[in-house]
Amino acid sequence: MELIKSLNWRYATKKYSKEKIAAEKVQQILDAISLSASSAGLQPYRVFSIENEEIRKQIGEGSFNS
């Protein structure tokens, strides 16, 4: 099944990158997230797109980003 093959590439991010992502790609990712299933809508979640370098550093310290 193509969907399963497409989902198999997923991985958990362990470190942040300095690489900048184009605004169009960020918007595409956010649009895809808003369409994703969340256990029949019973487990809502929030997504934050953080561009501020100082805040990213603070988040990294709290998430084992060395």
N, C-alpha and C positions, 0 to 999 in steps of 0.2 A: 504494500500500500504506500503510495507516494507521501501521504501525510506523515506516517510513522517515520519514513526515511528522512523527511524534512525536519522532524522534531528531534531526531537522534543526534544532531550536531550540538545541541544545547549543552552548556556547561555553566558552572557557578564562577562568577568573577572573583578572583582572589586579590587583585591589585588594580588600582586605578592607573590609567595611562595619561600622558600629557597630550596625546593625539586629539585634535579637534575634529568633531564630526559636523558635517554640513547641516545647516538648519533644516533643510528639506528632509534629510534622513532622520533627524531627531523627531520631526513632526510625523513622519511615516511610522516610526516606532511607537510614538504616543498614540497615534490613531489605531494601530494594531492592538495595543494594550487595552484601549477602551472597548474593543470588540471581543476581547478574550473572555472565556467562561470563568466564573469564580464560584463553583459549587452551587449552581442555581441562584447565584446572586446573594447567597447567604453569608459569604465570607468576603466582604468588601475589602479593598486594599487601596492604598494611595501610592502614586508614583511622583517622585520629585526629580526634576531636571535641574541640577545645580551647576551653575557656571562660575560662581564665586570661588576663587582658588583657596582662600582662607577657610571657608566653610567646608570645602572638599577635604582639606587637610585635617580638620577636626573630625569629620566623619571617618576618614581613613584611620585615624588613631583609635577610634572606638570600634573599628571593625577588623582589627589585626592587619591593617595595611601597613607594611613596613617599608 
